[in-house]
Amino acid sequence: MISYRQYQTGDEKQIVTLWNESLWKDPITPNRFRNLVLLDINFDPEGLYLAFDQNKLIGCAYAVRRLSTMLGTDLEPDNGWIPFFFVDKHYRKSGGGSRLILKLLTL
C-alpha cells in the first residue's frame, strides 16, 4: 500500500537517489538539492510531498509559493509553482503520481 507524507529531515538521500534514477537527463547532487531546494528562502516542507511503498520512496512532488518578497509586495499569494515531480519507473501509471499532485493542489 502506498502512503503519502510531507518532507522530513533526513529524506534528502532517498529524494536525490530517486531524482537521479527518474530524471536522469537532469541529475542533481545532494549539495545542489540542499542549496536549490532546502536552503531556498521560500522553502516550505509542507509543499514537498513524498510517496512511499513501505519504506521505499517511489515518488516526489514539490509545490512552492513566494513566502518572502524580493521587491516591494510581490508575494503573489494566489500563485504557486511545481518545480519538480517524479515517480519511480516501476510505479508509473499506478495512480500514485496523480495522488501526489492532488495533495499539492489542496495545499
C-alpha positions in Angstrom: 0.0 0.0 0.0 1.3 3.4 -0.9 1.5 6.0 1.8 2.0 9.8 1.5 3.6 12.3 3.8 5.3 15.6 3.7 9.1 16.1 3.8 11.0 15.3 7.0 14.7 16.0 7.7 16.7 13.0 6.5 14.6 12.3 3.4 17.2 14.0 1.2 19.2 10.9 0.3 16.2 9.0 -1.0 14.9 12.1 -2.9 18.3 12.7 -4.6 18.6 8.9 -5.5 15.1 8.7 -7.0 15.5 12.0 -8.7 18.7 10.8 -10.5 17.0 7.5 -11.4 13.9 9.2 -12.7 15.2 12.5 -14.1 18.5 11.1 -15.5 18.8 13.9 -18.1 18.6 16.4 -15.2 20.8 14.9 -12.5 21.3 16.6 -9.1 23.8 16.2 -6.3 22.9 16.2 -2.6 24.7 19.6 -2.2 22.8 21.1 -5.2 19.5 19.8 -3.8 20.2 21.3 -0.5 21.2 24.7 -2.0 18.4 24.9 -4.5 15.5 23.5 -2.5 16.1 23.2 1.2 18.0 26.5 1.6 15.7 28.5 -0.7 14.2 31.3 1.3 10.8 30.2 0.1 11.2 26.5 1.0 8.2 25.1 2.9 8.4 21.5 3.9 4.6 21.3 3.7 4.8 21.7 0.0 7.2 18.7 -0.5 5.1 15.6 -0.7 6.6 12.1 -0.8 5.0 8.7 -1.7 6.3 5.5 -0.1 5.8 1.8 -0.7 6.7 0.6 2.8 9.9 2.5 3.5 10.9 2.9 -0.2 10.5 6.3 -1.7 8.5 5.9 -5.0 7.5 9.5 -5.8 8.1 13.1 -5.0 6.4 16.3 -5.9 7.1 19.9 -4.7 4.9 22.9 -4.8 6.3 26.3 -3.7 4.9 29.8 -3.4 6.7 33.0 -2.6 6.9 33.4 1.1 9.4 36.2 1.1 9.3 39.4 -1.0 12.0 40.2 -3.5 10.8 43.6 -4.4 8.1 45.5 -2.6 5.0 43.4 -2.2 5.4 40.7 -4.8 4.3 37.8 -2.7 1.6 36.6 -5.2 -0.4 34.6 -2.6 -2.7 33.1 -5.2 0.2 31.7 -7.4 2.4 28.8 -6.9 4.8 26.6 -8.9 5.6 22.9 -9.2 9.4 22.9 -9.9 9.8 19.1 -9.8 7.7 16.0 -9.8 8.8 12.4 -10.5 7.8 8.8 -9.9 9.8 5.6 -9.8 9.5 3.9 -13.3 8.1 0.8 -11.7 5.2 2.7 -10.2 4.2 4.9 -13.1 0.6 4.7 -14.2 -0.4 3.3 -10.9 -2.2 6.4 -9.7 0.4 7.4 -7.2 1.7 10.3 -9.1 -1.8 11.7 -9.6 -2.4 11.5 -5.9 0.8 13.4 -5.2 -0.3 16.2 -7.5 -3.8 16.2 -5.9 -2.1 16.6 -2.5 -0.2 19.7 -3.8 -3.4 21.2 -5.2 -5.1 21.1 -1.9 -2.4 23.0 0.0 
